[in-house]
Amino acid sequence: MLVDDEQRMLDLVALYLKPHQYVCTKALGAFEALNYLEKESYDLVLLDVMMPEMDGWELCREIRKFSDVPIIMLTAREQKEDIVKGLNLGADDYVTKPFNEEELLARMAALLRRSRPENSIEVDGLLWDEDRFELSFNGQSIRLTPKEFLMLGQLLKNPDKVFSREQLIHLVWGFDSETEGRTIDSHVRNVREKIRQAGFPIDQHFLTVWGIGYKWSNEAMD
């Protein structure tokens, strides 16, 4: 979520983030932000400080009464006492305007990594969460069967490792399973199609190694 009292700044930051697969909700002012936060969950809040009616410090204090969502204060104020004040009120980081785009992206990525559950893997917005048994892309849930979810997890946990069909059967179905290799191929097709429909470039990551099996690459392949 982006929070600012200037529509131009909201549009500018959203434009910066869009190519990096961030889906942004723009909140024009503190009260609109609170309204959104009370209804929806967000991965991160970029919060301007200097706003009328309720400033960013007060909004940060209000958010912390009901949410531990990561907050980055984004503001032109760079005095050390202002930075300390924001952090003491519950902000997680502080970036001053005019901001460097790469620095902002790096700080966002670092904060999101720290806030992810330990038993989760994230690749370019695709989040595999073992604790919740959920797969999502940019916050959009992708419904997989339990076997599809576990098979994908094996690949995500071992990037660039090639798994034969027999290995995947043993790992997901068990050593005493009578499942055949064709079942693996069917599950792979289903997983690819479901994730493709969500907008993630799955064919660049979930790769077929001809004559052997399948692997996952964190680096997108053409």
Backbone as CSV, one residue per row, in Angstrom:
resi,resn,N_x,N_y,N_z,CA_x,CA_y,CA_z,C_x,C_y,C_z
1,MET,0.836,-1.192,0.000,0.000,0.000,0.000,0.874,1.246,0.000
2,LEU,0.489,2.233,-0.832,1.161,3.520,-0.884,0.253,4.559,-0.228
3,VAL,0.817,5.344,0.700,0.020,6.350,1.410,0.678,7.716,1.247
4,ASP,-0.050,8.660,0.656,0.452,10.016,0.450,-0.752,10.922,0.247
5,ASP,-0.593,12.221,0.521,-1.697,13.151,0.296,-1.629,13.776,-1.087
6,GLU,-0.600,13.409,-1.885,-0.462,13.919,-3.245,-0.678,12.790,-4.241
7,GLN,-1.691,12.917,-5.092,-1.981,11.892,-6.091,-0.797,11.698,-7.041
8,ARG,-0.108,12.797,-7.358,1.034,12.718,-8.270,2.127,11.806,-7.708
9,MET,2.390,11.918,-6.405,3.417,11.083,-5.794,2.978,9.621,-5.744
10,LEU,1.705,9.374,-5.452,1.185,8.006,-5.462,1.369,7.376,-6.842
11,ASP,1.027,8.128,-7.882,1.140,7.613,-9.248,2.594,7.367,-9.622
12,LEU,3.481,8.251,-9.181,4.896,8.125,-9.504,5.509,6.881,-8.871
13,VAL,5.252,6.676,-7.583,5.817,5.512,-6.900,5.240,4.220,-7.467
14,ALA,3.944,4.219,-7.747,3.323,3.024,-8.341,3.945,2.723,-9.696
15,LEU,4.269,3.766,-10.455,4.912,3.585,-11.763,6.302,2.979,-11.609
16,TYR,7.047,3.400,-10.583,8.354,2.820,-10.298,8.241,1.318,-9.990
17,LEU,7.224,0.960,-9.221,7.141,-0.400,-8.684,6.509,-1.404,-9.650
18,LYS,5.683,-0.923,-10.570,4.932,-1.827,-11.446,5.823,-2.799,-12.218
19,PRO,6.949,-2.366,-12.819,7.784,-3.311,-13.573,8.423,-4.398,-12.701
20,HIS,8.381,-4.205,-11.386,9.006,-5.162,-10.465,7.966,-6.071,-9.801
21,GLN,6.810,-6.182,-10.437,5.743,-7.094,-10.033,5.102,-6.758,-8.690
22,TYR,5.145,-5.492,-8.295,4.416,-5.078,-7.101,3.018,-4.617,-7.509
23,VAL,2.015,-5.103,-6.813,0.640,-4.661,-7.031,0.319,-3.629,-5.955
24,CYS,0.054,-2.399,-6.361,-0.066,-1.291,-5.405,-1.514,-0.847,-5.210
25,THR,-1.870,-0.636,-3.951,-3.105,0.060,-3.597,-2.711,1.471,-3.192
26,LYS,-3.344,2.483,-3.796,-3.014,3.876,-3.501,-4.030,4.446,-2.520
27,ALA,-3.542,4.931,-1.399,-4.402,5.547,-0.392,-4.089,7.037,-0.337
28,LEU,-5.083,7.866,-0.663,-4.892,9.316,-0.673,-5.184,9.852,0.728
29,GLY,-4.163,9.829,1.578,-4.312,10.319,2.932,-4.482,9.209,3.956
30,ALA,-4.358,9.600,5.226,-4.326,8.640,6.326,-5.656,7.913,6.529
31,PHE,-6.756,8.634,6.424,-8.043,8.013,6.734,-8.427,6.975,5.680
32,GLU,-8.083,7.252,4.429,-8.331,6.258,3.382,-7.448,5.031,3.608
33,ALA,-6.220,5.265,4.052,-5.312,4.148,4.338,-5.864,3.271,5.457
34,LEU,-6.334,3.872,6.528,-6.897,3.104,7.634,-8.114,2.301,7.189
35,ASN,-8.913,2.890,6.345,-10.097,2.202,5.837,-9.704,0.946,5.057
36,TYR,-8.691,1.070,4.213,-8.204,-0.087,3.457,-7.622,-1.149,4.390
37,LEU,-6.796,-0.712,5.334,-6.078,-1.649,6.204,-7.019,-2.428,7.117
38,GLU,-8.136,-1.836,7.450,-9.100,-2.527,8.306,-9.882,-3.592,7.546
39,LYS,-9.843,-3.524,6.200,-10.610,-4.464,5.377,-9.733,-5.493,4.680
40,GLU,-8.488,-5.141,4.382,-7.609,-6.014,3.607,-6.263,-6.156,4.311
41,SER,-5.529,-7.215,3.942,-4.171,-7.383,4.447,-3.175,-7.015,3.350
42,TYR,-2.058,-6.446,3.751,-1.035,-6.001,2.805,0.325,-6.518,3.259
43,ASP,1.232,-6.651,2.298,2.581,-7.138,2.604,3.489,-6.032,3.123
44,LEU,3.192,-4.780,2.713,4.097,-3.682,3.021,3.354,-2.361,2.853
45,VAL,3.712,-1.363,3.684,3.140,-0.017,3.560,4.276,0.980,3.357
46,LEU,4.172,1.780,2.276,5.075,2.911,2.072,4.312,4.150,2.510
47,LEU,4.806,4.820,3.544,4.013,5.832,4.243,4.701,7.193,4.237
48,ASP,4.023,8.185,3.657,4.514,9.557,3.690,4.277,10.148,5.084
49,VAL,5.151,11.058,5.497,5.013,11.655,6.834,4.168,12.925,6.799
50,MET,4.512,13.857,5.909,3.877,15.172,5.931,2.532,15.134,5.201
51,MET,1.479,14.869,5.962,0.103,14.851,5.428,-0.795,15.678,6.335
52,PRO,-1.807,16.350,5.769,-2.740,17.124,6.600,-3.679,16.197,7.366
53,GLU,-4.374,16.745,8.320,-5.363,16.028,9.138,-4.710,15.010,10.058
54,MET,-4.005,14.016,9.500,-3.256,13.053,10.310,-1.931,12.784,9.616
55,ASP,-0.815,13.084,10.298,0.481,12.885,9.649,0.902,11.415,9.716
56,GLY,2.019,11.116,9.063,2.484,9.739,8.976,2.846,9.133,10.311
57,TRP,3.346,9.959,11.224,3.699,9.438,12.545,2.451,8.963,13.286
58,GLU,1.425,9.792,13.259,0.181,9.423,13.935,-0.462,8.207,13.255
59,LEU,-0.394,8.171,11.912,-0.957,7.022,11.201,-0.192,5.751,11.546
60,CYS,1.127,5.847,11.628,1.940,4.692,12.013,1.524,4.184,13.385
61,ARG,1.306,5.122,14.318,0.872,4.738,15.669,-0.484,4.030,15.621
62,GLU,-1.404,4.543,14.800,-2.734,3.934,14.689,-2.661,2.538,14.066
63,ILE,-1.828,2.390,13.032,-1.685,1.083,12.382,-1.151,0.045,13.360
64,ARG,-0.202,0.454,14.174,0.419,-0.489,15.105,-0.539,-0.949,16.209
65,LYS,-1.682,-0.292,16.349,-2.666,-0.737,17.334,-3.350,-2.033,16.918
66,PHE,-3.322,-2.329,15.576,-4.039,-3.528,15.134,-3.293,-4.347,14.076
67,SER,-2.127,-3.889,13.648,-1.430,-4.602,12.576,0.086,-4.521,12.755
68,ASP,0.786,-5.599,12.375,2.246,-5.598,12.386,2.795,-5.574,10.957
69,VAL,1.987,-5.077,10.003,2.437,-4.977,8.616,3.727,-4.152,8.552
70,PRO,4.727,-4.581,7.780,5.960,-3.795,7.662,5.682,-2.396,7.098
71,ILE,6.318,-1.375,7.686,6.106,0.009,7.281,7.444,0.662,6.957
72,ILE,7.517,1.287,5.773,8.661,2.125,5.412,8.166,3.563,5.335
73,MET,8.766,4.444,6.124,8.434,5.866,6.055,9.154,6.457,4.846
74,LEU,8.397,7.145,3.987,8.938,7.717,2.755,8.668,9.216,2.792
75,THR,9.715,10.020,3.031,9.472,11.428,3.323,10.675,12.293,2.998
76,ALA,10.420,13.591,2.842,11.494,14.549,2.584,12.228,14.935,3.862
77,ARG,11.661,14.611,5.011,12.292,14.973,6.289,13.405,13.980,6.604
78,GLU,14.623,14.484,6.744,15.757,13.590,6.963,16.544,13.913,8.237
79,GLN,15.989,14.769,9.093,16.658,15.009,10.364,16.680,13.719,11.189
80,LYS,17.783,13.527,11.891,17.960,12.292,12.646,16.853,12.088,13.673
81,GLU,16.406,13.177,14.323,15.361,13.028,15.341,14.039,12.548,14.721
82,ASP,13.786,12.964,13.453,12.564,12.509,12.782,12.645,11.018,12.455
83,ILE,13.834,10.590,12.040,14.027,9.170,11.735,13.828,8.328,12.989
84,VAL,14.437,8.779,14.091,14.307,8.047,15.352,12.852,8.021,15.810
85,LYS,12.156,9.148,15.647,10.753,9.220,16.059,9.919,8.193,15.291
86,GLY,10.118,8.123,13.978,9.369,7.168,13.173,9.639,5.734,13.575
87,LEU,10.901,5.421,13.804,11.252,4.051,14.195,10.686,3.710,15.567
88,ASN,10.698,4.673,16.469,10.160,4.424,17.809,8.642,4.220,17.789
89,LEU,7.974,4.788,16.801,6.519,4.639,16.701,6.118,3.330,16.022
90,GLY,7.114,2.590,15.519,6.801,1.288,14.946,7.149,1.109,13.491
91,ALA,7.718,2.143,12.852,8.146,1.982,11.465,9.339,1.026,11.416
92,ASP,9.475,0.324,10.297,10.562,-0.643,10.152,11.760,-0.077,9.410
93,ASP,11.537,0.956,8.588,12.638,1.543,7.832,12.231,2.947,7.408
94,TYR,13.196,3.681,6.837,13.004,5.091,6.553,13.754,5.426,5.270
95,VAL,13.078,5.984,4.263,13.712,6.386,3.004,13.341,7.835,2.739
96,THR,14.336,8.676,2.428,14.084,10.097,2.222,13.891,10.413,0.742
97,LYS,13.020,11.406,0.484,12.802,11.913,-0.867,13.812,13.031,-1.158
98,PRO,14.239,13.195,-2.402,13.941,12.299,-3.536,14.692,10.982,-3.350
99,PHE,14.010,9.882,-3.538,14.618,8.592,-3.255,15.269,7.995,-4.502
100,ASN,16.264,7.172,-4.244,16.891,6.384,-5.304,16.053,5.132,-5.514
101,GLU,15.627,4.897,-6.757,14.716,3.787,-7.039,15.309,2.448,-6.617
102,GLU,16.568,2.212,-6.927,17.189,0.923,-6.600,17.305,0.728,-5.094
103,GLU,17.601,1.817,-4.370,17.687,1.709,-2.915,16.328,1.378,-2.313
104,LEU,15.281,2.041,-2.811,13.943,1.759,-2.300,13.560,0.303,-2.554
105,LEU,13.816,-0.183,-3.754,13.496,-1.576,-4.082,14.269,-2.545,-3.203
106,ALA,15.545,-2.235,-2.955,16.360,-3.114,-2.124,15.862,-3.136,-0.687
107,ARG,15.477,-1.977,-0.166,14.958,-1.922,1.203,13.619,-2.641,1.315
108,MET,12.782,-2.508,0.305,11.501,-3.224,0.301,11.726,-4.736,0.282
109,ALA,12.625,-5.186,-0.583,12.898,-6.621,-0.695,13.459,-7.171,0.606
110,ALA,14.376,-6.423,1.237,14.962,-6.883,2.490,13.916,-6.984,3.590
111,LEU,13.034,-6.007,3.652,11.998,-6.010,4.684,10.996,-7.138,4.451
112,LEU,10.654,-7.384,3.205,9.732,-8.478,2.893,10.356,-9.832,3.213
113,ARG,11.660,-9.971,2.971,12.336,-11.238,3.313,12.266,-11.487,4.812
114,ARG,12.488,-10.440,5.603,12.469,-10.601,7.061,11.079,-10.921,7.580
115,SER,10.051,-10.430,6.874,8.684,-10.629,7.360,8.054,-11.921,6.857
116,ARG,8.712,-12.616,5.914,8.152,-13.864,5.408,8.293,-14.963,6.452
117,PRO,7.358,-15.893,6.516,7.527,-17.053,7.383,8.762,-17.848,6.967
118,GLU,9.392,-18.532,7.932,10.601,-19.292,7.623,10.328,-20.395,6.611
119,ASN,9.166,-21.011,6.695,8.852,-22.121,5.799,8.129,-21.625,4.555
120,SER,8.703,-20.614,3.925,8.117,-20.103,2.691,9.232,-19.776,1.709
121,ILE,8.872,-19.793,0.438,9.819,-19.478,-0.634,9.128,-18.497,-1.565
122,GLU,9.846,-17.429,-1.919,9.264,-16.422,-2.793,10.174,-16.201,-3.999
123,VAL,9.600,-16.239,-5.199,10.331,-16.002,-6.435,9.530,-15.024,-7.284
124,ASP,10.021,-13.798,-7.377,9.393,-12.784,-8.237,7.888,-12.660,-8.008
125,GLY,7.478,-12.652,-6.757,6.063,-12.469,-6.436,5.284,-13.751,-6.259
126,LEU,5.865,-14.902,-6.660,5.222,-16.203,-6.448,5.639,-16.706,-5.067
127,LEU,4.672,-16.865,-4.162,4.971,-17.241,-2.775,4.405,-18.620,-2.465
128,TRP,5.309,-19.537,-2.106,4.941,-20.893,-1.678,5.084,-20.928,-0.164
129,ASP,3.973,-21.034,0.551,3.956,-20.949,2.013,3.582,-22.306,2.593
130,GLU,4.580,-23.013,3.127,4.356,-24.368,3.623,3.487,-24.375,4.865
131,ASP,3.667,-23.396,5.760,2.892,-23.372,7.003,1.400,-23.209,6.723
132,ARG,1.070,-22.358,5.766,-0.337,-22.126,5.429,-0.837,-23.071,4.335
133,PHE,0.086,-23.838,3.748,-0.243,-24.732,2.640,-0.926,-23.929,1.538
134,GLU,-0.297,-22.799,1.179,-0.874,-21.888,0.198,0.156,-21.478,-0.839
135,LEU,-0.303,-21.306,-2.061,0.511,-20.731,-3.130,-0.206,-19.478,-3.616
136,SER,0.561,-18.396,-3.816,-0.058,-17.158,-4.299,0.923,-16.428,-5.200
137,PHE,0.383,-15.572,-6.044,1.205,-14.709,-6.894,0.719,-13.282,-6.715
138,ASN,1.617,-12.440,-6.181,1.275,-11.043,-5.896,-0.012,-10.930,-5.087
139,GLY,-0.146,-11.819,-4.104,-1.299,-11.786,-3.214,-2.517,-12.521,-3.717
140,GLN,-2.490,-12.976,-4.971,-3.625,-13.715,-5.542,-3.428,-15.208,-5.305
141,SER,-4.382,-15.843,-4.639,-4.281,-17.266,-4.317,-4.368,-18.127,-5.577
142,ILE,-3.546,-19.185,-5.608,-3.561,-20.159,-6.696,-3.908,-21.510,-6.081
143,ARG,-5.013,-22.084,-6.480,-5.505,-23.320,-5.868,-4.822,-24.537,-6.489
144,LEU,-4.004,-25.209,-5.684,-3.358,-26.447,-6.099,-3.895,-27.599,-5.260
145,THR,-3.845,-28.803,-5.807,-4.159,-29.978,-5.001,-2.998,-30.221,-4.040
146,PRO,-3.189,-30.976,-2.962,-2.079,-31.246,-2.037,-0.850,-31.841,-2.722
147,LYS,-1.027,-32.775,-3.650,0.122,-33.386,-4.334,0.820,-32.364,-5.226
148,GLU,0.042,-31.535,-5.910,0.643,-30.499,-6.749,1.459,-29.530,-5.895
149,PHE,0.915,-29.152,-4.757,1.599,-28.220,-3.863,2.914,-28.811,-3.365
150,LEU,2.888,-30.079,-2.949,4.095,-30.727,-2.420,5.141,-30.934,-3.514
151,MET,4.701,-31.296,-4.703,5.633,-31.486,-5.806,6.340,-30.173,-6.155
152,LEU,5.563,-29.093,-6.245,6.151,-27.791,-6.532,7.131,-27.396,-5.432
153,GLY,6.779,-27.692,-4.183,7.668,-27.365,-3.067,9.016,-28.069,-3.168
154,GLN,9.017,-29.323,-3.579,10.277,-30.051,-3.749,11.184,-29.345,-4.739
155,LEU,10.604,-28.869,-5.825,11.399,-28.185,-6.840,11.884,-26.819,-6.344
156,LEU,10.988,-26.066,-5.682,11.361,-24.739,-5.190,12.449,-24.799,-4.125
157,LYS,12.399,-25.837,-3.292,13.394,-25.970,-2.228,14.776,-26.360,-2.765
158,ASN,14.805,-26.847,-3.992,16.075,-27.326,-4.568,16.272,-26.746,-5.968
159,PRO,16.424,-25.421,-6.074,16.543,-24.809,-7.395,17.720,-25.369,-8.186
160,ASP,17.488,-25.580,-9.469,18.472,-26.085,-10.436,18.801,-27.570,-10.275
161,LYS,18.198,-28.234,-9.297,18.383,-29.676,-9.172,17.360,-30.392,-10.047
162,VAL,17.836,-31.338,-10.853,16.945,-32.077,-11.743,16.375,-33.281,-11.002
163,PHE,15.046,-33.392,-10.998,14.362,-34.530,-10.380,13.789,-35.421,-11.479
164,SER,14.070,-36.706,-11.380,13.422,-37.641,-12.298,11.976,-37.836,-11.858
165,ARG,11.168,-38.406,-12.737,9.786,-38.686,-12.383,9.726,-39.644,-11.201
166,GLU,10.622,-40.632,-11.199,10.644,-41.626,-10.113,10.985,-40.962,-8.775
167,GLN,11.913,-40.031,-8.787,12.264,-39.328,-7.542,11.075,-38.537,-7.011
168,LEU,10.373,-37.847,-7.888,9.218,-37.063,-7.458,8.112,-37.962,-6.917
169,ILE,7.923,-39.118,-7.531,6.932,-40.068,-7.027,7.291,-40.507,-5.616
170,HIS,8.550,-40.855,-5.397,8.976,-41.313,-4.076,8.841,-40.205,-3.029
171,LEU,9.207,-38.979,-3.412,9.187,-37.867,-2.464,7.771,-37.401,-2.127
172,VAL,6.868,-37.454,-3.093,5.526,-36.907,-2.898,4.504,-37.988,-2.569
173,TRP,4.581,-39.122,-3.256,3.593,-40.183,-3.065,4.074,-41.285,-2.105
174,GLY,5.413,-41.422,-1.969,5.958,-42.455,-1.086,6.567,-43.605,-1.881
175,PHE,7.474,-44.332,-1.225,8.219,-45.394,-1.908,7.324,-46.561,-2.325
176,ASP,6.240,-46.787,-1.605,5.392,-47.937,-1.914,4.261,-47.579,-2.877
177,SER,4.334,-46.387,-3.464,3.272,-45.959,-4.364,3.371,-46.676,-5.710
178,GLU,2.212,-46.934,-6.304,2.165,-47.529,-7.641,1.924,-46.466,-8.706
179,THR,2.105,-45.212,-8.323,1.919,-44.111,-9.257,2.935,-44.205,-10.393
180,GLU,2.501,-43.872,-11.595,3.374,-43.950,-12.764,3.867,-42.567,-13.168
181,GLY,4.909,-42.579,-14.012,5.504,-41.326,-14.464,4.531,-40.416,-15.179
182,ARG,3.534,-41.025,-15.854,2.555,-40.207,-16.565,1.754,-39.332,-15.604
183,THR,1.585,-39.803,-14.363,0.877,-38.997,-13.360,1.666,-37.728,-13.047
184,ILE,2.980,-37.851,-12.957,3.832,-36.685,-12.725,3.660,-35.690,-13.872
185,ASP,3.692,-36.184,-15.106,3.538,-35.297,-16.264,2.197,-34.564,-16.214
186,SER,1.156,-35.271,-15.814,-0.172,-34.662,-15.712,-0.190,-33.581,-14.642
187,HIS,0.427,-33.870,-13.496,0.479,-32.871,-12.420,1.293,-31.651,-12.857
188,VAL,2.372,-31.871,-13.568,3.194,-30.759,-14.045,2.379,-29.865,-14.972
189,ARG,1.631,-30.461,-15.902,0.798,-29.671,-16.812,-0.225,-28.842,-16.036
190,ASN,-0.843,-29.470,-15.034,-1.860,-28.761,-14.247,-1.253,-27.590,-13.474
191,VAL,-0.108,-27.840,-12.841,0.547,-26.788,-12.058,0.932,-25.625,-12.962
192,ARG,1.539,-25.931,-14.086,1.949,-24.871,-15.015,0.745,-24.048,-15.478
193,GLU,-0.346,-24.711,-15.814,-1.512,-24.009,-16.328,-2.123,-23.111,-15.255
194,LYS,-2.238,-23.606,-14.039,-2.833,-22.807,-12.961,-1.990,-21.566,-12.658
195,ILE,-0.674,-21.755,-12.612,0.202,-20.624,-12.291,0.280,-19.662,-13.473
196,ARG,0.249,-20.196,-14.690,0.263,-19.357,-15.890,-0.970,-18.453,-15.913
197,GLN,-2.123,-19.009,-15.564,-3.353,-18.222,-15.564,-3.317,-17.093,-14.545
198,ALA,-2.523,-17.256,-13.489,-2.403,-16.199,-12.485,-1.492,-15.069,-12.944
199,GLY,-0.762,-15.276,-14.057,0.078,-14.214,-14.602,1.561,-14.377,-14.368
200,PHE,1.972,-15.434,-13.640,3.397,-15.657,-13.395,4.005,-16.386,-14.596
201,PRO,5.219,-15.994,-15.040,5.852,-16.633,-16.207,6.426,-18.017,-15.865
202,ILE,5.553,-18.961,-15.560,5.957,-20.266,-15.051,6.843,-21.036,-16.023
203,ASP,6.607,-20.860,-17.328,7.369,-21.629,-18.312,8.839,-21.210,-18.362
204,GLN,9.154,-20.068,-17.796,10.545,-19.628,-17.736,11.259,-20.158,-16.490
205,HIS,10.524,-20.767,-15.564,11.104,-21.241,-14.303,10.943,-22.751,-14.099
206,PHE,9.777,-23.288,-14.398,9.478,-24.713,-14.209,9.847,-25.414,-15.523
207,LEU,11.030,-26.000,-15.550,11.616,-26.455,-16.803,11.599,-27.974,-16.945
208,THR,11.404,-28.428,-18.177,11.508,-29.843,-18.508,12.943,-30.139,-18.941
209,VAL,13.545,-31.154,-18.341,14.871,-31.617,-18.759,14.645,-32.900,-19.548
210,TRP,14.685,-32.786,-20.851,14.251,-33.880,-21.718,15.025,-35.167,-21.459
211,GLY,14.282,-36.231,-21.334,14.875,-37.542,-21.110,15.189,-37.834,-19.658
212,ILE,15.031,-36.829,-18.766,15.364,-37.031,-17.347,14.181,-36.699,-16.447
213,GLY,13.720,-35.460,-16.473,12.628,-35.082,-15.578,12.390,-33.592,-15.594
214,TYR,12.369,-32.982,-14.392,12.012,-31.573,-14.261,12.925,-30.868,-13.259
215,LYS,13.011,-29.531,-13.399,13.750,-28.736,-12.426,13.137,-27.347,-12.338
216,TRP,13.490,-26.633,-11.275,13.064,-25.259,-11.084,14.293,-24.354,-11.171
217,SER,14.183,-23.250,-11.905,15.236,-22.255,-11.983,14.722,-20.923,-11.458
218,ASN,15.437,-20.341,-10.487,15.039,-19.022,-9.981,15.335,-17.915,-10.989
219,GLU,16.282,-18.183,-11.908,16.576,-17.234,-12.970,15.708,-17.571,-14.168
220,ALA,14.932,-16.613,-14.616,14.006,-16.875,-15.716,14.761,-17.258,-16.979
221,MET,14.337,-18.352,-17.598,14.942,-18.820,-18.829,14.045,-18.450,-20.008
222,ASP,14.670,-18.022,-21.097,13.892,-17.714,-22.307,13.463,-18.992,-23.014
